[in-house]
Amino acid sequence: MNKLSTVPISVLDLVPIVQGGTAAQAFRNAVDLARHAESWGYRRYWVAEHHNIPGVASAATAVVIGHLAGATTTIRVGSGGIMLPNHAPLVIAEQFGTLETLYPGRIDLGLGRAPGGDQKTAQALRRNLGSSGDTFPRDLLELRSYFQPDSSGLAVRAVPGAGLNVPIYLLGSSDFGARLAAELGLPFAFASHFAPDYLFAALKIYRDHFQPSQTLEKPHAMVAVNAAAAETDDEAAYLFTSLQQAFVNLVRGQPGPLKPPVTTMEGRWNSAEKAHVDRMTRVSVIGSPEVVRLGLENLIEATEADELIVTSPIFDHEARLRSFEIVANLHEATKLEPVEAH
């Protein structure tokens, strides 16, 4: 059986606000995509915490998760991720304890240690919180303690939260998250959709140092990938220019709403910016269904991923739906391929 059929696929949504659009429209599109993803067989639907970025509507991540979970029935919904240093661990435990109570068995808590925005935004978020990326292991330990079974001996409890089984995933773009996830025996998701440089090194560290736990007996590695799938290679390349423009704006320190696609990127970036964006988007599959299938299969083979999480920042909502549908159809089609006898 083809490897694509054996690896679950999930959705990562930054809930993009497009040029000329609104946050309200972005939320409506997210609900529509989540419902389609559920019907197409995606395993989970994750949204990411970003702040002070005009093109991303998912800043209040737990609120968005609740909205999406309430609009669907079976798909797992969660964070990819919550930036733990921005919050008191108790607050996150209470938020996700509430979500798990409302939608039992469907909530994931993915955690990262980046600010999810620039340094000024991080300062505004954290103020007197006193936590940072350096305190992440300590904050994680505290957060996990709030989900332990209720005990009358605890001075502070998460209500709801205590005793609930909220799966925790560690996210990362370097070896830090890989080492910590391995040490704690937690699943690990790598942000290769925008920071692919340490992908293979981080996966090796995670697998080599993994310690079995009550959570996991063996490593579970998720690999993020950009996808722009369309009927033709040219159409897919055209759709992908919206993401390329977004990364150019990030490189320039000028983030904005997701722009419409363009017929060519010539004149819209210089050679250094192009090289930087090409490096950031190296883990991407762009093209017709057959090209995308081969790209996903090659990524699975190269990374030995246990799960793929797909993101498609495409300007037009219908084209974005179609991209995710093509990926889902490829995943399902490989299950139906006959297995050759040997």
C-alpha positions as CSV (number, residue, x, y, z in Angstrom):
1,M,0.0,0.0,0.0
2,N,1.2,3.5,-0.8
3,K,2.7,5.4,2.1
4,L,0.3,8.3,1.5
5,S,-2.6,6.1,2.5
6,T,-1.1,5.1,5.8
7,V,-0.2,8.6,7.1
8,P,-3.1,10.7,8.5
9,I,-3.5,14.2,7.1
10,S,-4.6,17.2,9.1
11,V,-5.3,20.9,8.5
12,L,-3.4,23.9,9.8
13,D,-5.3,27.2,9.4
14,L,-4.0,30.7,10.2
15,V,-7.5,31.9,9.4
16,P,-6.3,34.4,6.8
17,I,-7.7,37.8,6.4
18,V,-7.5,38.6,2.7
19,Q,-6.9,42.0,1.1
20,G,-10.3,43.7,0.9
21,G,-11.8,41.2,3.4
22,T,-12.6,41.2,7.1
23,A,-12.0,39.1,10.1
24,A,-15.6,38.1,10.2
25,Q,-15.3,36.8,6.6
26,A,-12.1,34.9,7.7
27,F,-14.0,33.2,10.5
28,R,-16.9,32.2,8.2
29,N,-14.4,30.7,5.7
30,A,-12.7,28.8,8.6
31,V,-16.0,27.2,9.6
32,D,-16.7,26.3,6.0
33,L,-13.3,24.8,5.5
34,A,-13.5,22.9,8.8
35,R,-16.8,21.3,7.9
36,H,-15.4,20.3,4.5
37,A,-12.3,19.0,6.1
38,E,-14.4,16.9,8.4
39,S,-16.3,15.4,5.5
40,W,-13.1,14.8,3.5
41,G,-11.6,12.7,6.2
42,Y,-8.9,15.0,7.7
43,R,-8.0,13.9,11.2
44,R,-7.7,17.3,12.9
45,Y,-8.1,21.0,12.3
46,W,-5.6,23.3,14.1
47,V,-5.4,27.0,14.3
48,A,-2.3,29.0,15.3
49,E,-1.8,31.9,17.7
50,H,-0.4,35.0,16.0
51,H,-0.6,38.6,17.2
52,N,-0.4,42.0,15.5
53,I,-0.5,40.5,12.0
54,P,-3.2,42.1,9.9
55,G,-3.6,39.0,7.7
56,V,-4.2,36.5,10.6
57,A,-7.5,36.4,12.5
58,S,-6.7,33.6,15.0
59,A,-5.1,35.7,17.8
60,A,-7.7,34.6,20.4
61,T,-6.9,31.0,19.5
62,A,-9.0,29.2,22.2
63,V,-12.1,31.2,21.2
64,V,-11.6,30.3,17.6
65,I,-11.2,26.6,18.5
66,G,-14.5,26.7,20.4
67,H,-16.2,28.3,17.5
68,L,-14.9,25.7,15.1
69,A,-15.6,22.7,17.4
70,G,-19.2,24.0,17.8
71,A,-19.6,24.1,14.0
72,T,-18.4,20.5,13.5
73,T,-19.2,17.1,15.0
74,T,-16.3,14.6,14.7
75,I,-13.0,16.2,13.6
76,R,-10.5,17.0,16.3
77,V,-9.9,20.7,16.8
78,G,-7.0,22.3,18.4
79,S,-4.0,24.7,18.5
80,G,-1.0,24.6,16.3
81,G,-0.2,26.2,18.5
82,I,-0.8,28.2,21.7
83,M,2.3,30.2,22.5
84,L,2.7,29.2,26.1
85,P,5.0,32.0,27.2
86,N,2.3,34.5,26.4
87,H,0.0,33.1,29.0
88,A,-0.2,32.0,32.6
89,P,-0.3,28.1,32.5
90,L,-3.4,28.1,34.7
91,V,-5.3,30.2,32.1
92,I,-4.5,27.7,29.3
93,A,-5.5,24.8,31.5
94,E,-8.8,26.4,32.3
95,Q,-9.4,27.3,28.6
96,F,-8.6,23.9,27.3
97,G,-10.3,22.2,30.2
98,T,-13.4,24.1,29.3
99,L,-13.1,23.2,25.6
100,E,-12.6,19.5,26.4
101,T,-15.6,19.6,28.7
102,L,-17.7,21.1,26.0
103,Y,-16.4,18.9,23.2
104,P,-15.1,15.7,24.9
105,G,-12.5,13.7,23.0
106,R,-12.1,16.3,20.3
107,I,-9.6,18.9,21.6
108,D,-5.8,19.0,21.0
109,L,-3.4,21.4,22.8
110,G,-0.4,22.1,20.7
111,L,2.2,24.3,22.4
112,G,5.0,26.5,21.1
113,R,7.5,28.8,22.8
114,A,7.8,31.6,20.2
115,P,6.1,34.9,20.8
116,G,3.7,34.6,17.8
117,G,4.6,38.2,16.8
118,D,7.3,40.8,17.1
119,Q,9.1,41.7,20.3
120,K,7.0,44.8,21.0
121,T,3.9,42.6,20.7
122,A,5.4,40.0,23.0
123,Q,6.1,42.7,25.6
124,A,2.5,43.9,25.4
125,L,1.2,40.4,25.8
126,R,3.4,39.4,28.7
127,R,3.8,42.6,30.6
128,N,4.3,41.4,34.2
129,L,3.8,37.7,33.4
130,G,7.5,37.0,33.9
131,S,7.7,34.0,31.5
132,S,9.6,33.6,28.3
133,G,10.9,31.0,26.0
134,D,13.5,30.2,28.6
135,T,10.9,29.3,31.2
136,F,9.0,27.1,28.8
137,P,9.9,23.7,30.4
138,R,8.9,25.0,33.8
139,D,5.7,26.5,32.5
140,L,4.9,23.2,30.6
141,L,5.4,21.2,33.8
142,E,3.0,23.5,35.7
143,L,0.4,23.4,32.9
144,R,0.5,19.6,32.8
145,S,0.0,19.4,36.5
146,Y,-3.3,21.2,36.2
147,F,-4.7,18.3,34.0
148,Q,-3.7,15.7,36.6
149,P,-6.6,13.9,38.5
150,D,-8.2,16.1,41.1
151,S,-6.6,16.1,44.5
152,S,-7.8,17.9,47.6
153,G,-4.1,18.6,48.5
154,L,-3.6,21.0,45.6
155,A,-3.7,24.7,46.5
156,V,-4.7,25.8,43.0
157,R,-6.8,23.7,40.6
158,A,-8.0,24.2,37.0
159,V,-11.8,24.1,37.1
160,P,-12.6,22.6,34.6
161,G,-9.4,21.0,33.7
162,A,-8.3,18.7,36.5
163,G,-8.4,15.0,35.5
164,L,-9.2,15.7,31.9
165,N,-7.3,14.0,29.1
166,V,-6.3,16.9,26.9
167,P,-3.6,15.7,24.5
168,I,-0.5,17.9,24.5
169,Y,1.7,18.3,21.4
170,L,5.0,20.2,21.4
171,L,5.7,22.4,18.3
172,G,9.0,23.6,17.2
173,S,11.3,24.8,14.4
174,S,14.6,23.9,16.0
175,D,16.1,21.1,18.2
176,F,14.7,22.6,21.5
177,G,11.2,21.3,21.1
178,A,12.4,18.0,19.7
179,R,14.6,17.3,22.7
180,L,11.9,18.3,25.2
181,A,9.2,16.3,23.4
182,A,11.6,13.3,23.4
183,E,12.4,13.6,27.0
184,L,8.7,13.9,28.1
185,G,7.5,11.3,25.6
186,L,5.1,13.7,23.8
187,P,4.1,14.0,20.2
188,F,6.2,16.5,18.2
189,A,5.1,18.8,15.3
190,F,7.7,20.5,13.2
191,A,7.0,23.9,11.6
192,S,8.6,23.0,8.3
193,H,6.0,25.0,6.4
194,F,7.9,28.2,7.1
195,A,11.1,27.2,8.9
196,P,12.4,24.0,7.3
197,D,16.2,24.3,8.0
198,Y,16.3,22.0,11.0
199,L,13.6,19.6,10.0
200,F,15.7,16.5,9.6
201,A,18.0,17.2,12.4
202,A,15.1,17.8,14.8
203,L,13.3,14.7,13.7
204,K,16.5,12.6,14.3
205,I,17.0,14.1,17.7
206,Y,13.3,13.4,18.6
207,R,13.4,9.8,17.5
208,D,16.9,9.0,18.9
209,H,16.2,10.4,22.3
210,F,12.5,9.5,22.7
211,Q,11.5,8.2,26.1
212,P,8.3,6.1,26.2
213,S,5.6,7.6,28.5
214,Q,2.1,7.1,29.6
215,T,1.2,9.4,26.7
216,L,3.1,7.6,23.9
217,E,4.9,4.3,23.6
218,K,6.8,5.4,20.5
219,P,7.5,8.7,18.7
220,H,4.8,10.5,16.8
221,A,6.2,13.2,14.4
222,M,4.0,15.6,12.5
223,V,5.4,17.4,9.6
224,A,3.9,20.6,8.3
225,V,3.7,21.3,4.5
226,N,2.4,24.1,2.3
227,A,0.1,22.9,-0.4
228,A,-1.3,24.7,-3.5
229,A,-3.1,22.0,-5.5
230,A,-5.1,22.8,-8.6
231,E,-6.1,21.3,-11.9
232,T,-2.9,22.4,-13.6
233,D,0.6,23.2,-12.5
234,D,0.3,26.8,-13.9
235,E,-2.9,27.5,-11.9
236,A,-1.3,26.1,-8.7
237,A,1.8,28.2,-9.2
238,Y,-0.4,31.2,-9.7
239,L,-2.3,30.5,-6.4
240,F,1.0,30.1,-4.5
241,T,2.1,33.6,-5.3
242,S,-0.2,34.9,-2.5
243,L,1.9,33.0,0.1
244,Q,5.1,34.2,-1.6
245,Q,4.0,37.8,-1.4
246,A,3.1,37.3,2.3
247,F,6.6,36.0,3.1
248,V,8.2,38.9,1.2
249,N,6.2,41.3,3.4
250,L,7.3,39.4,6.5
251,V,10.9,39.7,5.4
252,R,10.5,43.4,5.0
253,G,8.8,43.7,8.4
254,Q,5.5,44.8,6.7
255,P,2.9,42.1,7.3
256,G,-0.5,42.7,5.9
257,P,-3.6,41.0,4.6
258,L,-3.2,38.1,2.2
259,K,-2.9,39.5,-1.3
260,P,-4.4,38.3,-4.5
261,P,-2.3,36.0,-6.6
262,V,-0.2,37.5,-9.5
263,T,0.9,36.1,-12.8
264,T,4.5,36.7,-12.0
265,M,6.7,37.6,-9.0
266,E,9.2,39.3,-11.2
267,G,9.6,42.9,-9.9
268,R,7.9,42.1,-6.6
269,W,11.1,40.9,-4.8
270,N,14.8,41.3,-5.2
271,S,17.2,38.3,-5.5
272,A,18.0,38.2,-1.8
273,E,14.3,38.3,-0.9
274,K,13.5,35.6,-3.4
275,A,16.2,33.3,-2.0
276,H,14.9,33.8,1.5
277,V,11.3,33.1,0.6
278,D,12.4,30.1,-1.5
279,R,14.2,28.7,1.6
280,M,11.3,29.4,3.9
281,T,8.8,27.7,1.6
282,R,11.1,24.7,0.6
283,V,8.6,22.2,2.2
284,S,5.8,22.9,-0.2
285,V,3.8,20.9,-2.8
286,I,2.6,23.0,-5.7
287,G,0.9,21.7,-8.8
288,S,-1.6,19.4,-10.4
289,P,-2.9,16.4,-8.5
290,E,-0.2,14.1,-9.8
291,V,2.6,16.5,-8.9
292,V,1.1,17.0,-5.4
293,R,0.8,13.3,-4.9
294,L,4.4,12.7,-5.8
295,G,5.5,15.6,-3.6
296,L,3.6,14.3,-0.6
297,E,4.9,10.8,-1.1
298,N,8.5,12.0,-1.3
299,L,8.0,14.1,1.8
300,I,6.7,11.1,3.8
301,E,9.5,8.9,2.5
302,A,12.2,11.5,3.3
303,T,10.9,12.4,6.8
304,E,9.1,9.1,7.8
305,A,6.4,11.4,9.1
306,D,3.7,9.8,11.2
307,E,1.3,12.5,10.2
308,L,1.2,15.4,7.8
309,I,-0.5,18.7,8.6
310,V,-1.3,20.8,5.5
311,T,-1.7,24.5,5.3
312,S,-2.9,26.3,2.2
313,P,-2.9,30.1,2.4
314,I,-4.8,30.7,-0.8
315,F,-6.5,34.0,-1.5
316,D,-9.7,32.7,-3.1
317,H,-11.8,30.7,-0.7
318,E,-13.2,28.3,-3.4
319,A,-9.7,27.7,-4.8
320,R,-8.5,27.0,-1.2
321,L,-11.3,24.5,-0.6
322,R,-10.4,22.8,-3.9
323,S,-6.7,22.5,-2.9
324,F,-7.6,20.8,0.3
325,E,-10.1,18.6,-1.5
326,I,-7.5,17.5,-4.0
327,V,-5.1,16.5,-1.2
328,A,-7.9,14.6,0.6
329,N,-8.8,12.8,-2.6
330,L,-5.2,11.8,-3.2
331,H,-5.0,10.4,0.3
332,E,-8.2,8.4,-0.2
333,A,-7.3,7.3,-3.7
334,T,-4.1,5.7,-2.5
335,K,-6.1,3.5,-0.1
336,L,-7.9,2.1,-3.1
337,E,-4.9,1.3,-5.2
338,P,-4.4,-2.4,-5.7
339,V,-1.4,-3.9,-3.9
340,E,0.9,-5.9,-6.3
341,A,1.6,-9.5,-5.3
342,H,5.2,-10.5,-4.9
